[in-house]
Amino acid sequence: MSGAISSRRRILACSLVLLVAALGFGGNAEAEVPPRVSKVEVYRVHSGHARPIPVTRLIHVEVERVLEGIQQMTGTSFPQMPAEYFLFRFPTPVVLSDSPVGYPIREIAVTAPQSAWDPPRLLIRNGRNHWVEYRTDRPLTVLLDQLKERGL
């Protein structure tokens, strides 16, 4: 009887190991961790004047989700920013693993659509102080709506 129980325990232990391996909880667990933004400062920029915006927990989490969803660089560089946009500064630069952004992120900007057919844009300032557009699978309208809810 004890041999049957011992065999069942071995089968159960092997099954658990195989299940864990099949679900990918091994060495890839770190790659799936979303970016952590320790602190974010948000500003509404209008005609070159930046006005600070209080950051709620919802805004903070949504910024993390936008960064986590970055998929590709569009190749578009913005030598001149639009008259109005939201600026997000990270006092502690954010490093994204498995991302097309190959440098620590210190600032991002989200522009509001210029027309009904124009999407909002995610811009990231690179090491040469150029703004480069990136695509994210997270809709930027969610973040813009949260900022608008605050009457900004």
Beta strands, then each sheet from edge to edge (+ up, - down):
strand 1: 41-46
strand 2: 49-53
strand 3: 70-78
strand 4: 84-94
strand 5: 105-111
strand 6: 121-125
strand 7: 131-136
sheet 1: 2+ 1- 4+ 5- 6+ 7- 3+
end
